[in-house]
Amino acid sequence: MVTRAYLWTLSLADDLWQLPRTPRRSATGQGLAEYALILALIAIIAILALIFLGSQIRGILSNVGKSV
């Protein structure tokens, strides 16, 4: 009884494996768009950080330059 059920399951799995598959759409463009959005977000954050912290960064770099 167990062997018959096992063989039937294998036969069904083999039949399902042989079914024609529909081609999947490529997700390459979607991944590229996501990377572009992340890169744009990082650029915006960096620009805002330089705007708000620019004078402090300038002072720190000035001190480093004077000590060298």
mmCIF file of the C-alpha atoms, coordinates in Angstrom:
data_MODEL
# 
_entry.id   MODEL 
# 
loop_
_atom_site.group_PDB 
_atom_site.id 
_atom_site.type_symbol 
_atom_site.label_atom_id 
_atom_site.label_alt_id 
_atom_site.label_comp_id 
_atom_site.label_asym_id 
_atom_site.label_entity_id 
_atom_site.label_seq_id 
_atom_site.pdbx_PDB_ins_code 
_atom_site.Cartn_x 
_atom_site.Cartn_y 
_atom_site.Cartn_z 
_atom_site.occupancy 
_atom_site.B_iso_or_equiv 
_atom_site.pdbx_formal_charge 
_atom_site.auth_seq_id 
_atom_site.auth_comp_id 
_atom_site.auth_asym_id 
_atom_site.auth_atom_id 
_atom_site.pdbx_PDB_model_num 
ATOM 1  C CA . MET A 1 1  ? 0.000  0.000  0.000   1.00 0.00 ? 1  MET A CA 1 
ATOM 2  C CA . VAL A 1 2  ? 2.763  2.457  0.910   1.00 0.00 ? 2  VAL A CA 1 
ATOM 3  C CA . THR A 1 3  ? 4.731  1.541  -2.189  1.00 0.00 ? 3  THR A CA 1 
ATOM 4  C CA . ARG A 1 4  ? 1.730  2.125  -4.453  1.00 0.00 ? 4  ARG A CA 1 
ATOM 5  C CA . ALA A 1 5  ? 1.114  5.585  -2.959  1.00 0.00 ? 5  ALA A CA 1 
ATOM 6  C CA . TYR A 1 6  ? 4.798  6.435  -3.253  1.00 0.00 ? 6  TYR A CA 1 
ATOM 7  C CA . LEU A 1 7  ? 4.922  5.375  -6.916  1.00 0.00 ? 7  LEU A CA 1 
ATOM 8  C CA . TRP A 1 8  ? 1.724  7.321  -7.655  1.00 0.00 ? 8  TRP A CA 1 
ATOM 9  C CA . THR A 1 9  ? 3.250  10.435 -6.065  1.00 0.00 ? 9  THR A CA 1 
ATOM 10 C CA . LEU A 1 10 ? 6.417  10.043 -8.113  1.00 0.00 ? 10 LEU A CA 1 
ATOM 11 C CA . SER A 1 11 ? 4.382  9.575  -11.284 1.00 0.00 ? 11 SER A CA 1 
ATOM 12 C CA . LEU A 1 12 ? 2.309  12.684 -10.542 1.00 0.00 ? 12 LEU A CA 1 
ATOM 13 C CA . ALA A 1 13 ? 5.427  14.727 -9.791  1.00 0.00 ? 13 ALA A CA 1 
ATOM 14 C CA . ASP A 1 14 ? 6.990  13.561 -13.056 1.00 0.00 ? 14 ASP A CA 1 
ATOM 15 C CA . ASP A 1 15 ? 3.841  14.514 -14.990 1.00 0.00 ? 15 ASP A CA 1 
ATOM 16 C CA . LEU A 1 16 ? 3.797  17.960 -13.388 1.00 0.00 ? 16 LEU A CA 1 
ATOM 17 C CA . TRP A 1 17 ? 7.495  18.410 -14.166 1.00 0.00 ? 17 TRP A CA 1 
ATOM 18 C CA . GLN A 1 18 ? 6.847  17.720 -17.844 1.00 0.00 ? 18 GLN A CA 1 
ATOM 19 C CA . LEU A 1 19 ? 4.121  20.390 -18.163 1.00 0.00 ? 19 LEU A CA 1 
ATOM 20 C CA . PRO A 1 20 ? 5.027  23.232 -20.517 1.00 0.00 ? 20 PRO A CA 1 
ATOM 21 C CA . ARG A 1 21 ? 6.179  26.198 -18.527 1.00 0.00 ? 21 ARG A CA 1 
ATOM 22 C CA . THR A 1 22 ? 5.287  29.755 -19.322 1.00 0.00 ? 22 THR A CA 1 
ATOM 23 C CA . PRO A 1 23 ? 8.350  31.954 -19.644 1.00 0.00 ? 23 PRO A CA 1 
ATOM 24 C CA . ARG A 1 24 ? 8.835  34.227 -16.672 1.00 0.00 ? 24 ARG A CA 1 
ATOM 25 C CA . ARG A 1 25 ? 9.250  37.922 -17.123 1.00 0.00 ? 25 ARG A CA 1 
ATOM 26 C CA . SER A 1 26 ? 12.695 39.227 -16.468 1.00 0.00 ? 26 SER A CA 1 
ATOM 27 C CA . ALA A 1 27 ? 13.102 41.140 -13.221 1.00 0.00 ? 27 ALA A CA 1 
ATOM 28 C CA . THR A 1 28 ? 16.364 42.741 -14.326 1.00 0.00 ? 28 THR A CA 1 
ATOM 29 C CA . GLY A 1 29 ? 14.779 46.103 -15.103 1.00 0.00 ? 29 GLY A CA 1 
ATOM 30 C CA . GLN A 1 30 ? 12.982 46.175 -11.783 1.00 0.00 ? 30 GLN A CA 1 
ATOM 31 C CA . GLY A 1 31 ? 16.201 45.479 -9.862  1.00 0.00 ? 31 GLY A CA 1 
ATOM 32 C CA . LEU A 1 32 ? 18.017 48.181 -11.801 1.00 0.00 ? 32 LEU A CA 1 
ATOM 33 C CA . ALA A 1 33 ? 15.281 50.693 -10.996 1.00 0.00 ? 33 ALA A CA 1 
ATOM 34 C CA . GLU A 1 34 ? 15.474 49.815 -7.304  1.00 0.00 ? 34 GLU A CA 1 
ATOM 35 C CA . TYR A 1 35 ? 19.243 50.328 -7.281  1.00 0.00 ? 35 TYR A CA 1 
ATOM 36 C CA . ALA A 1 36 ? 18.792 53.685 -9.013  1.00 0.00 ? 36 ALA A CA 1 
ATOM 37 C CA . LEU A 1 37 ? 16.261 54.793 -6.384  1.00 0.00 ? 37 LEU A CA 1 
ATOM 38 C CA . ILE A 1 38 ? 18.573 53.740 -3.548  1.00 0.00 ? 38 ILE A CA 1 
ATOM 39 C CA . LEU A 1 39 ? 21.489 55.565 -5.168  1.00 0.00 ? 39 LEU A CA 1 
ATOM 40 C CA . ALA A 1 40 ? 19.361 58.717 -5.595  1.00 0.00 ? 40 ALA A CA 1 
ATOM 41 C CA . LEU A 1 41 ? 18.268 58.539 -1.954  1.00 0.00 ? 41 LEU A CA 1 
ATOM 42 C CA . ILE A 1 42 ? 21.878 58.213 -0.771  1.00 0.00 ? 42 ILE A CA 1 
ATOM 43 C CA . ALA A 1 43 ? 22.897 61.175 -2.957  1.00 0.00 ? 43 ALA A CA 1 
ATOM 44 C CA . ILE A 1 44 ? 20.080 63.323 -1.537  1.00 0.00 ? 44 ILE A CA 1 
ATOM 45 C CA . ILE A 1 45 ? 21.051 62.415 2.037   1.00 0.00 ? 45 ILE A CA 1 
ATOM 46 C CA . ALA A 1 46 ? 24.718 63.228 1.332   1.00 0.00 ? 46 ALA A CA 1 
ATOM 47 C CA . ILE A 1 47 ? 23.829 66.620 -0.182  1.00 0.00 ? 47 ILE A CA 1 
ATOM 48 C CA . LEU A 1 48 ? 21.577 67.500 2.753   1.00 0.00 ? 48 LEU A CA 1 
ATOM 49 C CA . ALA A 1 49 ? 24.293 66.456 5.213   1.00 0.00 ? 49 ALA A CA 1 
ATOM 50 C CA . LEU A 1 50 ? 26.822 68.687 3.452   1.00 0.00 ? 50 LEU A CA 1 
ATOM 51 C CA . ILE A 1 51 ? 24.386 71.612 3.449   1.00 0.00 ? 51 ILE A CA 1 
ATOM 52 C CA . PHE A 1 52 ? 23.615 71.368 7.156   1.00 0.00 ? 52 PHE A CA 1 
ATOM 53 C CA . LEU A 1 53 ? 27.042 70.264 8.393   1.00 0.00 ? 53 LEU A CA 1 
ATOM 54 C CA . GLY A 1 54 ? 29.213 72.081 5.832   1.00 0.00 ? 54 GLY A CA 1 
ATOM 55 C CA . SER A 1 55 ? 30.577 74.740 8.177   1.00 0.00 ? 55 SER A CA 1 
ATOM 56 C CA . GLN A 1 56 ? 31.474 72.190 10.852  1.00 0.00 ? 56 GLN A CA 1 
ATOM 57 C CA . ILE A 1 57 ? 33.185 69.947 8.299   1.00 0.00 ? 57 ILE A CA 1 
ATOM 58 C CA . ARG A 1 58 ? 35.054 72.948 6.890   1.00 0.00 ? 58 ARG A CA 1 
ATOM 59 C CA . GLY A 1 59 ? 36.314 73.820 10.377  1.00 0.00 ? 59 GLY A CA 1 
ATOM 60 C CA . ILE A 1 60 ? 37.462 70.274 11.077  1.00 0.00 ? 60 ILE A CA 1 
ATOM 61 C CA . LEU A 1 61 ? 39.294 70.021 7.752   1.00 0.00 ? 61 LEU A CA 1 
ATOM 62 C CA . SER A 1 62 ? 40.854 73.423 8.348   1.00 0.00 ? 62 SER A CA 1 
ATOM 63 C CA . ASN A 1 63 ? 42.214 72.259 11.720  1.00 0.00 ? 63 ASN A CA 1 
ATOM 64 C CA . VAL A 1 64 ? 43.576 69.081 10.138  1.00 0.00 ? 64 VAL A CA 1 
ATOM 65 C CA . GLY A 1 65 ? 45.228 71.097 7.361   1.00 0.00 ? 65 GLY A CA 1 
ATOM 66 C CA . LYS A 1 66 ? 46.841 73.488 9.858   1.00 0.00 ? 66 LYS A CA 1 
ATOM 67 C CA . SER A 1 67 ? 48.213 70.643 11.963  1.00 0.00 ? 67 SER A CA 1 
ATOM 68 C CA . VAL A 1 68 ? 49.821 68.975 8.950   1.00 0.00 ? 68 VAL A CA 1 
# 
